[in-house]
Amino acid sequence: MLARKLWITGVMICMTTGLFAKQPKTAPFPPLTPEQSALVEKAVAREKITVKQIQARAPIVQTYIQNMRSDAELYAVPTSDQFILSRVDFGRTFNAKEYQQHGGRGLFKGSVQAVAGLTKAFHFSREYQSTGFMDMMFVDPIGFDQQHYDFSYVRREFLGSVRAVVFDVRPKPDVKDRGRFTGRVWVEDQDGNIVRFNGTYTGSSEGSGDQYFHFDSWRNNLQPDLWLPVAIYVEETANPNDKHEYGFRAQTHFWGYSLKLPTRESDSESIQVENAVDASGNQQDVSPLQAQREWVSQAEQNVLDRLVQAGLLAAPSDFDKVLETVTNNLIIGNKLVLPGDIHCRVLLTSPLESLAVGNTILLSKGLVDVLPYEEDLAAVLSFELAHISLGHHIDTRYAFNDRLLFPDESTFQRIKMGHTASDDEEAAKKAVEYLNGSVYHDKLGNAGLFFAELVERAKLLPALVTPRLGDSLLSEQGEPWMAELSKQGPKLEVHKLDQIAALPLGSHLKTDPWDDKVYQLNVKAVPIINARDKMPLELTPLYMRLARYTPPVVGQPAVPPATGTMSVPQQENTAAAPQQQ
């Protein structure tokens, strides 16, 4: 079927034709009990509803890929990487009926254009198409039923507090279409929603040389009666018979499900500034210096509002207070006088970067995730704090709101907030002074160790260390701006188990895909038993503790509504998350 071929093209890679031997005939599945068959029918019906619910959303989609090679000592190590980010308008582009009738022209049509624009802007390779990873949100968007698939009961299993019934699924023998799902599905036994599916898509005829990625796709209960895709892990290992040995890991994350639909037809958007304060009753005059600072503050608020609207900046959360506590330790220790209170926020993206927008410091989620110690966090915060104290503010042209009226997919291209090399060099020197004058002065060797690991991996992971909005941790020459700290750190020793230089991605924070708040992971420390367990700056598989949606209680802090806690390797000798003092 041409339509299905077009649909699944994004998840296909070409390999040598000799890899596909004739597949043996599989034994028929044992018949389902009436109860099991009824649950399958419920899952089929709910899956159709889920597809329609996704149609109404415009989530942010981020895919980060690390190409891997085998390593005799560490099992596998990354050799290169790619990063893809877009906002996908399923509502205007996803139409199963149109797809069936017209060869897939309705599926991800506008989304492909948005991705192509970002790919061009970021100079991404086309080796991996992000639409392929988005396809893995669906088991089969047009033919998931007992007429096309066989189902076999496996067992009952708890995924967190959600009890699920596990079924093996494969296309019926007489269904010859390519791109049919084959693998395993987890169906929660209350309403019949598919909450997880794990497997691949069927290949083409023998000898075609086509193979599809293997993936593990997760959904969360984000609102009442609403289960939506939130994360996908993809892994392909190197084939020992292939002289062009390869393999890769990838994580795709979705968030921003409650974002308003972006404007695409025009080059303007309205931006609503919330929590505006009426100061008309204040009769005190404003000095020229105060006016200049107010002008910078206005530009700051405009940029922050635009980043939130674009789904790039997390909503204010309790974790901001953790960052602000560490920042205040630097301010108090050095008795700094600043133009205003310093605030901290989290960018929701993975590339390692930081930036200062007025009096607000932003750290990317990826950067926070890979920092092992509080002193590491203090080091990256001190860099942006130094920019603020030295007066290196953002371009005040953003005080004019109309300069930020553009479609979401243009955000990275239009807002440039990184500092010049000379400003970064000056800020780095000042940041080291602040660290030496703080409570962290006797622990800076750990921060130096982090920067040493960063330099070690930077050439292999350029997409991870390249900033999209703000400041890089490294100079153009590949040296840390705060290289002075590296001199204070011990020698990097991979096989020294109590030396943790950097953590895997996903080690500290989780994102609520509905309201874009970030939360600290609640995980226990796991002992490091060999060097392979360290995985600095690497991707790992995902595993979520699912929970059903619970509405927030009025008067109590909101809890993440069933976003799931990813179980990731943690080190016994590190803090599971930065701690307040």
N, C-alpha and C positions, 0 to 999 in steps of 0.2 A: 504494500500500500504506500503510494507516494506520500500521502499525508503523514503517515507515521514516520517515514524515513526523514521527512523534513523536521518533524517535531523532535526527533531524538538526535539530530545531527550534532547538537551542542555537546552531547556526552559521548561522542565517538572519537577514537584515535585510531590511526592506521598503524598496523604492525606487520611483521613479516608473515607471508601466507602460510608458512610451515607450522605456525603455532596452533592451527586448528586441525586437530585430528578428528576422525569420525566419532561422534558422540554415541555411546551405547544407549540403547533404549532403556528408559527408566520404568521401574515397576509402578503399577497404578497405586494411587493413594487409597487407604482404607476408607470406607464410607463414613460420613459424619453422622452423629446421632441427630435426632430431630432438634434437640436443644442447641447443638453446635451449629447446625444448618440455619436455625432461626437467627442466631447471633451473627452469622456471616451475612445473611440478608439484611439485617439491621445495619451492619457495617457498610454494605454496598449503598444503602439509602443515605446513610450519614455522610459518606464520602462525596456524594453528589451535592449535598448541602454545603459541605466544606469548600468545594470548588467555587460555589456561588458566593460564599462568604469572603473568599479570597478576592473575588472579582471586585468587591467594594472597597478594597484596601490599596494603599500606595506605600508599601514599606520601603525602608532602606535595605539594600542588599550588599553585603560586604563579603568578598571571597579572598582569602589569603592562601597562597600555594607555596609549598616548599618542595623543590625537586631534591630527591635523596639519592645517595649512593651507599652501597654496603661498606662497612668498615670492620676490620678484623677485631678491633678492641671495643668500639662503641656500638657495634651492630649496624647502625645507619646514621649518617650525618648529612645535613643539608648542603647542597652545592650551588643552588640558585633559588630565587623566589620571584613571585609576582603578586601584585595587589590590585584588586578590582573593586570599585565602589560605584553604586548607582542607586537611584530611586526608581522603582518600577511601578508603572501605572497599569495594574492588571485590569482595572475597571474599563479602560478605554481600548484595551488591546486583546484581552483574553475572551475568545468566543469559540466554544467547542464546535458549535454547529457550522459556523463560517469556516473553521479550520478543516472540518471534514469535507466540506463541499468545495473548497477552493485551495486545497493543498497547503494548509498551514499558514495562510497569509494573515490570519487573525491572531495567532499566538505570539505574544511578546513582540509584536510588530514595532510599536513605539518604543518599547523597552530596548530593543536592539539598537535603535537609533541613539537613544540616550547613552547606552553602553559604548557604542562606537565613538560618540563624541568624547566621552571620558577617556577611552582608550587612546584616542589621538592626542588629547590634552596631556595625558600622563606618559605618553610614549610606551604604552604597554605592548607586550608581545601578543600576537593573535594565536599563539600556540594553544591557549586555553580560552574557550569562549564562556563568558560568565552565564549566558543563557543556559548552557548545559548544566551548570550547577543549580540554576533555578528550576530546571525541569525536575530535579530530584525532590521537589516539594510534593510531587504527585505520584501516587502509586501508578495510576493509569487514568488520565483525565477524561477519557471518552469511552472506555470499555471495561471497567472494573466490575465484573459480575460473575455469577456462576455459569453463565453461558460461554464465557471466554476463559475461565480459570478453574483449575482444580484446587481444592483446599483440604489440608490435612491437619487435624488437631495435634498439637504438640504437648502443651501443659498450661497450667495457670501460673502466673508469676506476678510479683509485686514490683512495680517501678516506683520507688518511693512509697507513698501511701495510696497509690492508685493500683487496684487489682486489675490485671489484664489477662486475657486469654490469648495464647500464642498459636498462630496457624502458619504452616508452610504453604506457600502459594506458588503455582507455576501455570503457564498457559496450557490449555487442553491440547492433546496431541494433534488434533485437526486444525488448530489455529496456527497458521504459518506466518503471520505478520511479524516483522521485525520490531524490536523496541518494546515488546511486552515485558512486564515486570516478572522477575522470578526471584524468590527469596522468602522472607519471613515477615509477618505483620503482627503487631501487638494491638489487640482490640480491648479497650476498657469495657468492663462487663456491665456498666450501669446504663449507658446510652448507646453503646456500640460505636464510639468514635475510634478511629485508628490513631494511636498516639505515638507509634514508632513503626518504621519499616526499614528493613535491612536486606540488601541484596544487590542486584544489578538488573540490566535489561537484556533481553535475548538478542543474540547476534544474528547475522545474516546467514546465508547459505554457506555450506562448507567451502573453504578455500578462498572466501572473499577477503580475508585479512582484516576484518573489522572486529573490534572488541569494545565493550562499554565499561565505564568505571564502576567499581564497587563502592557502595555508599551506605551510610547509616543516618536516617533522617528522623528528626524528633519534632514533636508538636507539644505545645503547652496550652493549658486551660486559662486563657488570658482574661476572659470575661464570662458571665453566665452563658452556658450553652455555646461557648465559642472556643474551639480548639484550632490553633493556627500554627503553621510551621515556624520554628524559631532557630533551628541549627541543623547543619548537615556536616558529617565528617566523611571524607573520601580518602581512600588509600589504595594505591597500587604498588606492589613490591617488584623489585627487579626480577626478571626472568633469568635463571642461571644459564639457559641455553642461548640467550641473546648476547652477542658480542658487543652490542650497543647497550650495555647494562643501564637500566634506568629504574626509576620508581618515584613516587611522589605522595605527599600528604596534603590535604586541603581542608580548611574549615570555612563554611559559609554561615553567616549569621544574618538574621532578619530582625529589624526593630522599626520603630516609628509607625506602628499599625494605626495609631489614633491621630496621625498627622493629617492636616487638611490636604485635599488634592492640590498638587502644584499646578500653576498656570504654565501652559506650554505654548499656546497659540500666540501670546503676546510677550513682549519683553518687559513686562511690569507686573508687580505683585503688591498687594497692600500688606502692610506690616502693622500689627496692633501692639503697642507698647503697654504692657500690663503694669499694675501697681504704681501708676503715676501719682505723685504726691502734689497736692495743691499748696504752693508756697506763697500765694498771693497776699497772705496776711503778714508776711515778713517784710517789714519796712526798712531793714538795714541795707545800706548801699553795698555795692560790690566793687572791690578794688580791681585794678588791671590784672594782677596776679591771680586773684580769685576767678576772674572772668576767663582767663586762659585755662585754668584747671577745670572749670565748668565745661568749657568747650571740649577739652579732652574727654571728660566724663560723658558728654553727650555722644561723642563718637564711639566710646566704649560701649555704651548701652545699645546703640544702634547695631553694632557688630554682634554683640552677644544675642540680641533678639533675633537677628538674621540667622545665626548659626543654630539656634534652637529651632527656628521654623524649618530650616533645611534638614533637621534631624541629625546634625553633626555634634551638637553639644547636649550633654545630659541635663535633665531637669535638676534643679537644686535638690540636694539630698543630704542625709546625715553624714555621708562620707566626706562631703565638703568640709565639715567641721574637723575631721581628722587631719586633712591637709592644712587647714588653717591653724590648727594647734602646733603642728611641726613648724609652720612658717612663723608663728608667734614666738616659738623658742629661739629662732634666729633673730627676730626683731628685739626681743627683750634682752638676750645675751649681749647684743651689740649696741643697745640703747639707741636704736635708730629713730629718727624723726622723719615721718613720711607724709605725703600730701593728703592721705586719707587712710581709712581702714583697708587692709588687704583682704581680698576674698579669693577663694579657689574654686574651680569647677573642673569637670572631667569631660574631655572630648571622647566620643564613643568609638573612635576608630583605633585600629591596631598599630599603624606606623609609630615609631618611637619619636615623639616630639613634645616640645613645651613652648609656650608663648605667654607674653604678658599683654593684656588688652586693658589699657588704662591701669587701674589698681586691681585688676583681676588676673590671677595666674591660672592658666589652663595647662593640664597635663593630659596626654592621651591615655586611654584605658590600657593600651598595649604597654606603654611605658610603666604605668603603675604596676601592672601585672608581673613584670619581669624583675622588679627590684626586690632583693631578698631582705634588706634591713631598713630600719627607720633612718639610719644615717645616709643610706643611698637616696632615700626620698628627700631628705634634707638637702643633699647635694644638688639635685635637679631643681628643687624649689629655690635654693639660694641663687642660682643662675638667673632666674627670672626676677627674683626680688632685687637683685643688683641692677637689672635693666630699669626697674621702676625707680629705684633710688637715684640712679644716674640720669633720669629724665629721658630715657629712650622710649618715648610713647609711640603709639601707632599713628598712622597718617590721619591728621585731623580732617581730611576731606570727607571722612565717613560721618562727620557731624551733620552733613547734609543727607537726610534720609533717602533722597531719591537716588543717590549713588549706590544704594543697596537693593534697588528694585530690579531683580532679574530672576530668571527661572532657577530652580534648585540645582539643576545639573551644571550650572555655571558657577556655583559657589567657589569651588576650588580655583577657578580661573580668574575670578574677579577680585576676591579678597586676598591681598598679600600683606601679611603681618610679620614676616620674618625680619630680623634685624640685619644690618650690614656686618661684614666680617670685622671691621674695626670696632663696632659697638659690642659684638660678641666677645672679642678679645678683651676689651676693657671690662665687660661685665664678669668674665671668668675670673679675672684677677681680684675684683671686688668680692665675688662670691666666696673665694677661698679665704679671704679675710673674715667674712661673716662666719664661715664654718669654724675657723680657728678661734673665734671669739664666742662660740656657742657651747652648749652642753654636749655637742657631738665631736668636739675637738680631739678627743682621745680614741675615737672609733673610725677615723677617716680612712684607715687602711682598707676597710671593707668597701668603701665607696671607690677607692682606687682600684680594687680588684674587679669591681663591676665594669669600670671603664676599660680595663685591660681585656676583659672578656668581650666587650663591645668591639674593640679594635680587632680582636682575633676573628670575629665572625662577620664584620661589616662588609668585607669584600665579597663574601658569599651570599649575603642577604641584603643587597642594596635597596630592595623595595621596603624592607622593614625599617631601615635606618634613614630613609629619605623622608623629610618632613613634607606634608601637603599644605599646611597653612603657616606654620611658625618656624621655630628655630631647631636646627639639627643639634645633636649632642656632639657632632664631629665637625671639624673644619674640612674645607675642600681637599686638604692634603691627607685626610683620613685620621688625623690625630684628635683626641678629645680636646674641647675648648678648655676643660679643667684638667689638663695633663699634669698639673702640679700634684693632684691627688694620686695619680698613678705611681708617682715616685714614692708615696708613702705606703703603698700596698705591697703585700708579699708577692712572690713569684707565682704565676698562674700554674697550678698543677692539677691536671685533669683527674689523676688517679688518687688524689688526696680526698678522701670521702668527707672529711669535716670542712672542706673548703668549698663554699657555695658562692660562686661569683655572680650568677644570674639564674633566674627561674624560667620554667617554660611559660609560654603565653597562656593566659587564663588562670593564673595562680592566685589572684586576689579578689577580683571583682566579677560580678554578674550584672547583666542589664535586664531590666524589665522591658520586654519588647512592646508593651502597650503604652506606657507613659514615659519611657526613656530615662527612668531613674536608675542609678547604680547602687548596688549593695555589696557589702563585703561577704565573701564566701564563709560559710560556717563548716570548716573541714578540720579533721584531726591530722596531726603530723604523722607522716609515714617515714620509717627509717630508710636511709640510703644504704643499700647493701653492695652496690658496685658502681663503677663510673658511668654505666649506661643509664642509671636512674637520674642523673643530673639534668640532662636535656636542656642546657641553657639556650634561651631564645627560640626554642623549637615548638612546633605544633604537636599536640597529642590527641588521641581519640577523645570523644566526648561521652560522658555518661551523666544522665540527669535523674535526680530524685523528683519525680513528678508529684504534684498535689492538685487537688481540685480548687477551683477559684473560691476564695473566701472574701466577701466584701469587707472593706475596712470598717472598723468600729469607730463611731463618732467620738471624738475626744481622745483617741489613742493614736500613736504614730502608725502610719500606714505600713503594711508589710508587703513584700513583693508577691503579687497574685500568681502563684504557681509558676514562676519562671524557671524553677528547677535549679538545683545546685550541681554544678559540674564537679565530679570527683576527679581531681587532678593530682599528680604527685606533689607532695609537700615534704619539706625537709625538717627533721626534728630539731636541727640547730638553727632554724630561722623562725622569725615571727610569721604566723600565718597571714597576718595583715599588719600594716603599720599601726602602732599603738600610740594612744594619746598619753601625754605626760602631765 
